[in-house]
Structure formats: structure tokens, C-alpha cells
Amino acid sequence: MAAERQRVQEQDKLIRRTNFDAVESNLTSEQVKLEASRCLNCKNPRCVQGCPVNIKIPEFISALKEDNLEKAGKIIRETSMLPSVCGRVCPQERQCEGNCVLGIKGLPVAIGALERYVGDNTQADTVEIKPSGKKVAIVGSGCAGITAAADLRKAGHEVVVFEALHKLGGVLRYGIPPFRLPRKILDREITNLKEMGVKFHTNVIVGKSITLKQLKQDGFDAIFICSGAGLPKMMRIPGENLNGVYSANEFLTRVNLMGAGKKDSVTPLRIGKKVAVIGGGNVAMDAARTAVRVGFEQVSILYRRTEAELPARLEEIRHAKEEGVEFKFLHAPVEIFGKDGYVDGMKFEIMELGEPDSSGRRRPVGTGKYITEDVDTVIVALGTGPNPIIQKSAQAEGLEIITDSKGYITVDDETRSTNLSCVFAGGDVAPVGESNAINAMGAGKKAAKAINDLLSK
């Protein structure tokens, strides 16, 4: 009889509300063998097609069937340097697992859990570096930057990563809470890069501390811009400037990077009783679940569509519900009320669903009915856009970077090259497809290949 899909153990929902420890543990070695046995080793592996970096999924699972963990690790790291990260934060249900043949009539192979197990229990091989004499600057230390840095360093180039914040990891560190991505996992991946010889400089804002023109003058043969999209999108409604209104980006950065949830933090949060999180994506789930842990008594997610249209991962939605987050659907924000300069309530219009929009989801339509929610804190999780610092500073120096109407850097999809010679871009600052870790890694790999091809001529 075929084995059932194996499930990881999770912290008790009441206990995990009080800490930032990992919610999920790894599969056991016995569970790994059982789960690996479910793979059909398809001749046409649709799971690989669903992976933006084309990890050889059947091959690494076959190695697990053979009880050869080290071989599985080597296979994964041929295309991905971040298996422990991707196994935790990638939307497998829409990518590799979403394409698994077993998922047509039942449950797909738990590819993410297997990848995470392999990543956590194997180390990257030591790579012999043959210096090429070329230098590459990477702007940003998130998924795209880390991936490109690894591939370019393996090719022998001197790689220097410039990070605007005081700690490395980009959105993996400031945006994703440690209960989803333990910091020791992220630190290990960065340490591997340092041991390969990749150099890192923190507290450097390219466009302010140093410009693209100066990087070129300093001898860098190519530049890869992957600075992310850290500019929050707000609601633009009355009361949005009141104290107690945060963008999700600010809220998560203050907690994840600066320890704002701790009593002795130098950047403390004003912890109220009731918080409204506006949005329905993974960032909204992260913000709500973080708000639970820092001490808000009542946490609600308010979304203008229904639960069926929520873009967040099903696992994150389930975890949020288990941890006591309340969901209120068909609520569109209209106004934030204040008292003495602080949030004191919020007005919403009740919506209904109309015809599908360009995203394929049914469009919310106002009903003319309104309600007021009693809240003292509002967290806006409606997405982010690109910060124009680099583009503006380059333009001032006569190096105009072509962007689209929203400010994202325009690139060639395959090479990630911009209109500027030897300048490439990827990740959230030049997105292609859904904004997530694995797509950013895919962009980093494409850029690294194009840069290496350029420097090898």
C-alpha cells in the first residue's frame, strides 16, 4: 500500500503564540523515506517545470530513496544554494507541488519538506575558485543577490555585495519572521558565501553612499541591482497619518530586525489592544501572526474579497487562524478615526463580488453599507514598490535607467540586462512573475549566467 503524505510536527498553537521559535519541525528520517517513496519518478517531471530554478526534483528524491542524503544535497545545490530557505518560504503549492501528478487525484509529494530536510542536514561542498581577474558588484543581499553571488564566485569572479541595512539577508531577514525562517538557517547560508570569498559591506546605500558611476570607476566590470521593493503602498484614505498606523514593511522590519517587540528595544512599539491588518497576502499573514506574538490582544485581518480569493499560502492562513487571528472578509477601508493624534477606530465599506478583473479574481464592488471597527492600531499590507534612489542618482550622473510606469527597472527577461552597459537587475526591483523567494533566485541565476558570459568574452 502506498504511503500517505507525511506531515511535519508543529508547535502547539497556544504555545507558539508566545514565542518566535520555528512553528514547524523537520520530517524524521523515517518520514523522509516514506515520503520519498511516494514519488513516481515521472518521465516528464512537471514538478521541475514548475520550479523557477529547475531543481532536479525526481533525482534528489531518488537519492533519498537510496538513503544517500549527501547525494541529494549535491543535486539540489547544482541549481539552488538556498534549499533550507526555499523549503520553508516558497509557495510550493503553486509551483513544484502544484504541478505534481499525484496532486491530480490526491496529495502531491511534500517536495518542500524534503528539500528543507536535505538543506538542513547537508553542507555545500568546498569549491575551488580559479580567479578570473574580474569584479562584480551586487546591490542587495536578498534572494537574488545571494544566488547571483554564489554563482559568480564559483565562476572565479571577485564578488562584493552592498547591503543598505546593518544586517545581511534582505527581505529574508527583515520581512520574514523567524517563526517561519529561523535566523540560524539564514546566517548559515550567508556564512557559506563568506567562506567562498564573497565580500559583504553593510550600511551602504547605493545611490547615496556610493553611486553606479563610482562603482564603475572603482573597477567593477559588472553591476547587478537587486535592491528589492521596500517602498510601501498605502491606502490613501483620511487618517492614514495618525500615530498607530504602520506599513507592514515598517512593522515587520522593526520587530524582525530591531527587536521592537522586546521591552528593552531601542525602537519600541506602542502595543495596543486591537489591531487591524489590511490585506490578504503572505505579508499580511506575517504581520498578523507577529502582532499576536508581540502582545496585541485582538488581531484581525480585513480583506476586500472573500476567503476563496486570498492570495496567501493556505498553510499561512491555517497557521494564522490556529493562532487566534480573526478574518473579516468583504471589508474595504474608507477612513481611520483618531483621538489625540492616535488611531481610535476605522470605517469600512461592505463589499460584494462582481465580475473577474485582470488577476482572474472577482472584483470587489461597494454596496453602500458601512461599519466601524474598534481598533487602536492599523497595519497596511497592500504590497510594496521600488525605491527610486538608485534610478534618480544614476540619472543625475547621466546614466538614465529605463523603468516602467510603476518605477520597476526594465530588463530583458532571459539575461536580466538593463539598457545600461554591464548593468543588470533582478528580484523585486525588476520583477517577472510572482514576487517570491524562488522567483528572485531564478532572476539571480539568469543574471549571473549573463554576467559570466559577458566577462568571459
C-alpha positions in Angstrom: 0.0 0.0 0.0 1.3 3.4 -0.9 2.4 5.6 2.0 0.2 8.6 3.0 1.7 12.1 2.7 3.9 12.7 5.7 3.4 15.8 7.8 5.8 17.8 9.9 5.2 18.3 13.6 4.2 21.7 14.7 4.4 23.7 17.9 1.2 23.6 19.9 -0.9 26.6 18.7 -1.3 28.1 22.2 2.4 27.8 23.0 3.7 29.2 19.7 1.6 32.4 20.1 4.0 33.3 22.8 7.4 32.8 21.0 9.2 33.4 17.7 10.6 29.8 17.5 10.0 27.8 14.4 6.4 26.7 14.1 7.3 23.6 12.1 10.0 21.0 12.7 11.6 18.8 10.1 10.3 15.4 9.0 12.0 12.5 10.7 14.5 10.3 8.7 11.8 7.6 8.6 9.2 10.0 7.3 11.6 11.2 4.7 12.0 7.6 3.3 8.2 7.2 3.3 7.6 10.5 1.6 10.3 9.9 -1.0 8.7 6.5 -1.8 5.6 8.3 -3.0 7.4 10.0 -5.9 6.5 8.4 -9.2 9.8 9.5 -10.9 7.8 10.7 -13.9 9.5 10.7 -17.3 8.1 14.2 -17.9 8.6 15.7 -14.4 6.1 18.6 -14.3 7.4 19.5 -10.8 10.7 20.6 -12.4 8.9 22.7 -14.9 7.1 24.4 -12.0 10.3 25.3 -10.2 11.7 28.7 -11.3 15.3 27.4 -10.8 14.6 23.9 -12.3 15.8 21.9 -9.3 16.2 18.2 -10.4 13.4 17.1 -8.1 13.0 13.5 -9.1 16.7 13.0 -9.0 17.2 14.3 -5.5 14.2 12.4 -4.3 15.6 9.2 -5.9 18.8 9.8 -3.9 16.7 9.9 -0.7 15.1 6.6 -1.7 18.6 5.2 -1.9 19.3 6.7 1.6 22.0 8.9 0.1 21.5 12.2 1.8 24.8 13.8 0.6 24.0 13.0 -3.0 20.6 14.6 -2.6 22.2 17.7 -1.3 24.7 17.9 -4.2 21.8 17.5 -6.7 19.8 20.3 -5.2 22.8 22.7 -4.9 23.6 22.3 -8.6 20.8 24.9 -9.1 19.9 26.2 -5.7 22.2 27.5 -2.9 19.3 28.0 -0.5 17.4 24.7 0.0 16.8 25.4 3.7 15.3 28.7 2.9 13.2 27.7 -0.2 11.9 24.6 1.6 10.4 26.9 4.2 9.2 30.0 2.3 8.5 29.1 -1.3 4.8 28.7 -2.5 5.3 25.0 -3.4 1.5 24.6 -3.8 1.6 26.9 -6.8 4.9 25.7 -8.2 6.6 22.3 -7.8 3.9 20.6 -5.7 1.2 22.3 -7.6 2.5 20.5 -10.7 2.9 17.1 -9.1 1.0 14.3 -10.9 -0.1 12.9 -7.5 -1.9 16.1 -6.8 -4.4 15.5 -9.6 -6.4 12.9 -7.6 -4.8 13.2 -4.1 -2.0 14.9 -2.2 1.2 15.9 -4.0 4.7 14.8 -2.8 5.8 17.0 0.0 8.7 18.4 -2.0 9.2 21.5 0.2 9.5 19.4 3.3 12.0 17.0 1.6 14.1 19.9 0.3 14.2 21.6 3.7 15.3 18.3 5.3 18.1 17.9 2.8 19.2 21.6 3.2 19.2 21.4 7.0 21.2 18.2 7.1 23.8 18.6 4.4 26.6 21.2 3.7 27.6 22.7 0.4 30.8 21.3 -1.0 34.0 23.3 -0.8 34.5 24.9 -4.2 37.9 25.5 -5.8 38.0 29.1 -7.0 40.1 30.0 -10.0 40.4 33.8 -10.1 39.1 35.4 -13.3 40.5 38.8 -12.6 37.0 40.3 -12.9 35.0 42.2 -10.3 31.2 42.2 -9.9 29.2 44.5 -7.6 25.9 43.2 -6.2 23.4 45.7 -4.8 21.3 43.9 -2.2 21.8 40.7 -0.1 18.3 39.2 -0.5 17.5 36.0 -2.5 18.5 37.4 -5.9 21.8 38.8 -4.6 22.8 35.8 -2.6 22.1 33.4 -5.5 24.0 35.6 -8.0 26.9 36.0 -5.6 27.3 32.2 -5.2 27.2 31.5 -9.0 29.5 34.4 -9.9 32.0 33.5 -7.2 32.1 29.9 -8.4 33.0 31.2 -11.8 36.0 32.9 -10.3 35.0 36.5 -10.1 35.6 38.8 -7.2 32.1 39.5 -5.8 31.3 42.4 -3.5 27.7 42.7 -2.0 26.5 46.1 -0.8 23.6 46.0 1.7 21.8 49.1 2.8 20.8 47.7 6.2 23.1 46.8 9.1 22.4 43.1 8.8 22.5 40.8 5.8 19.7 38.8 4.1 17.4 41.5 2.7 13.7 40.6 2.9 14.6 37.2 4.2 15.7 38.9 7.4 13.6 42.0 7.8 10.4 40.8 6.2 10.0 37.1 7.0 9.6 36.4 10.8 11.9 33.8 12.5 9.0 31.5 13.3 8.9 30.9 9.5 12.6 31.2 8.8 14.9 30.7 11.8 17.8 33.1 11.7 20.4 30.4 12.2 19.3 28.9 8.8 19.8 32.3 7.1 23.1 33.0 8.9 24.4 29.6 7.8 23.7 30.3 4.2 25.5 33.7 4.3 28.4 32.2 6.2 28.8 29.7 3.3 29.1 32.6 0.9 31.7 34.4 3.1 33.8 31.2 3.2 33.7 31.1 -0.6 35.2 34.5 -0.6 32.2 36.7 -1.3 32.7 40.1 0.4 29.9 42.0 2.1 29.6 45.7 3.0 26.6 46.7 5.2 25.2 50.2 5.8 25.9 51.2 2.2 23.0 52.7 0.3 23.9 52.6 -3.4 22.6 55.9 -4.8 23.5 57.7 -1.6 26.7 56.3 0.0 28.1 55.4 -3.4 26.7 55.7 -7.0 26.7 53.4 -10.0 29.2 55.7 -11.7 31.5 55.4 -8.8 31.2 51.6 -8.7 32.3 51.6 -12.4 35.2 53.9 -11.6 36.2 51.6 -8.7 36.9 48.9 -11.3 33.7 46.8 -11.2 33.2 45.1 -14.5 29.5 44.4 -14.0 26.8 45.5 -11.6 23.7 43.5 -10.5 21.0 45.6 -8.9 18.7 43.6 -6.7 17.8 46.2 -4.1 14.2 44.9 -3.6 11.0 46.9 -3.4 10.9 48.5 0.0 8.6 51.4 -0.7 5.2 50.6 0.9 1.9 51.1 -0.8 -0.6 52.8 1.4 -4.4 53.1 1.3 -4.6 56.9 0.7 -7.6 57.4 3.0 -8.3 60.0 5.7 -6.5 59.3 8.9 -3.6 57.4 7.5 -1.0 59.7 9.1 -2.2 59.1 12.6 0.1 57.5 15.2 -0.5 53.8 15.3 -0.7 53.3 11.5 2.2 51.2 10.1 3.1 49.8 6.8 3.6 46.1 7.1 7.2 46.7 5.9 7.9 49.1 8.8 6.2 46.9 11.3 8.0 43.7 10.4 11.3 45.4 10.0 11.1 47.0 13.4 10.2 43.6 15.0 12.4 41.2 12.9 15.5 43.4 12.5 15.4 45.7 15.5 13.7 43.6 18.2 10.9 46.2 18.6 8.7 43.6 20.3 11.1 43.4 23.3 10.7 45.6 26.3 14.3 46.9 26.2 14.2 47.7 22.5 15.7 51.0 21.3 12.9 51.2 18.8 9.9 50.0 20.9 6.4 49.5 19.5 3.3 51.0 21.1 1.4 47.8 21.8 -2.3 48.4 21.8 -5.2 46.1 22.3 -6.8 45.7 18.9 -5.0 45.8 15.5 -6.5 45.7 12.0 -4.2 44.2 9.3 -5.3 45.3 5.9 -4.5 42.9 3.1 -4.6 39.2 2.3 -1.2 38.1 1.1 1.6 36.3 2.9 2.9 39.6 4.3 -0.5 40.3 5.9 -0.3 36.8 7.5 3.3 37.5 8.7 2.2 40.9 10.2 -0.9 39.5 11.9 1.0 36.5 13.4 3.8 38.8 14.5 1.2 41.1 16.1 -0.1 38.1 18.1 3.4 37.4 19.4 4.3 40.9 20.4 1.2 41.2 22.6 -1.8 42.6 20.8 -4.9 41.2 22.4 -7.1 41.0 19.3 -5.7 40.7 15.8 -7.9 40.9 12.7 -7.2 40.6 9.0 -9.6 42.6 6.9 -9.8 41.8 3.2 -12.0 43.3 0.5 -12.7 39.9 -1.2 -13.7 36.5 0.2 -11.6 33.8 1.6 -11.6 32.0 -1.7 -9.6 34.9 -3.2 -6.9 35.2 -0.5 -3.5 35.2 -2.3 -1.6 34.0 0.8 -0.4 30.4 1.1 -3.0 28.0 2.5 -0.5 26.9 5.2 0.0 30.5 6.4 -3.8 31.1 6.5 -4.3 28.0 8.6 -1.5 28.9 11.0 -2.9 32.4 11.4 -6.4 31.0 12.2 -4.9 28.5 14.7 -3.1 31.3 16.4 -6.3 33.3 17.0 -6.2 35.7 14.1 -9.8 36.7 13.1 -10.6 37.1 9.4 -13.2 39.6 8.2 -14.0 39.4 4.5 -15.6 41.9 2.0 -14.3 44.8 4.1 -12.8 47.8 2.2 -11.1 50.5 4.3 -12.6 54.0 4.0 -11.3 56.1 6.9 -9.2 55.9 10.0 -10.5 57.8 13.1 -8.3 59.4 15.6 -8.2 60.7 19.2 -5.4 62.9 20.5 -3.3 62.0 17.4 -3.7 58.2 17.8 -5.8 55.6 16.0 -9.2 55.2 17.7 -11.3 53.3 15.1 -11.7 52.5 11.4 -14.6 52.7 8.9 -15.1 50.1 6.2 -17.5 49.7 3.3 -19.1 46.3 3.0 -18.3 44.8 -0.5 -19.7 42.2 -2.8 -18.0 40.4 -5.6 -18.6 41.4 -9.3 -17.0 40.2 -12.5 -13.4 38.9 -12.6 -10.6 41.5 -13.1 -7.3 41.2 -14.8 -6.0 38.9 -12.0 -8.7 36.4 -12.6 -10.3 37.1 -9.2 -13.8 38.5 -8.9 -13.7 42.3 -8.5 -15.0 43.7 -5.2 -17.8 46.2 -5.6 -19.1 48.6 -3.0 -22.6 48.1 -1.5 -23.0 51.5 0.1 -23.2 49.9 3.5 -20.6 50.9 6.2 -19.4 49.6 9.5 -17.0 50.9 12.1 -14.3 48.7 13.8 -12.9 49.5 17.2 -9.1 49.4 16.7 -6.1 51.3 18.0 -3.5 50.1 15.5 -3.6 49.6 11.8 -1.0 47.6 9.7 -1.2 48.1 6.0 -0.1 45.1 4.0 -1.0 46.0 0.4 2.3 45.4 -1.2 5.4 47.5 -2.0 7.0 49.3 -4.8 10.6 50.1 -5.9 12.6 52.8 -4.1 13.8 55.2 -6.8 17.1 56.2 -5.1 19.4 54.3 -7.5 17.5 55.3 -10.6 17.5 59.0 -9.6 21.1 59.1 -8.6 22.1 57.4 -11.9 20.0 59.9 -13.9 21.8 62.8 -12.1 25.1 61.3 -13.4 23.9 60.9 -16.9 23.2 57.2 -16.6 19.4 57.0 -17.0 18.0 53.6 -16.2 14.8 52.8 -18.2 11.9 51.9 -15.9 8.2 51.0 -16.4 5.3 53.2 -15.4 5.4 51.9 -11.9 9.1 52.6 -11.4 10.4 49.0 -11.8 13.6 48.6 -13.7 13.0 47.3 -17.2 15.2 44.3 -18.1 15.5 41.5 -20.7 13.7 38.5 -19.3 16.4 36.0 -20.1 19.6 38.0 -19.3 18.2 40.5 -16.7 20.2 43.2 -18.6 19.2 46.8 -18.4 19.6 49.5 -21.0 22.9 50.4 -19.4 26.1 48.6 -20.4 27.2 46.0 -17.9 24.3 46.8 -15.5 21.8 44.1 -14.7 18.7 44.0 -12.4 16.5 41.3 -10.8 14.3 40.4 -7.9 11.6 42.7 -6.7 13.2 45.8 -8.2 12.7 44.2 -11.7 10.1 41.5 -11.1 9.0 38.9 -13.6 6.0 36.9 -12.4 5.0 36.5 -8.7 7.2 38.2 -6.1 8.7 35.5 -4.0 12.0 34.0 -2.9 12.3 31.3 -5.6 11.5 33.7 -8.5 14.1 36.1 -7.1 16.6 33.3 -7.1 15.7 32.5 -10.7 16.4 36.1 -11.6 19.7 35.9 -9.7 20.8 32.8 -11.7 19.8 34.3 -15.0 21.8 37.5 -14.2 24.8 35.5 -13.0 24.9 33.5 -16.2 24.6 36.6 -18.4 27.3 38.4 -16.4 29.6 35.4 -16.6 29.0 35.1 -20.4 29.9 38.8 -20.7 33.0 38.7 -18.6 34.2 35.5 -20.3 34.5 37.1 -23.7 
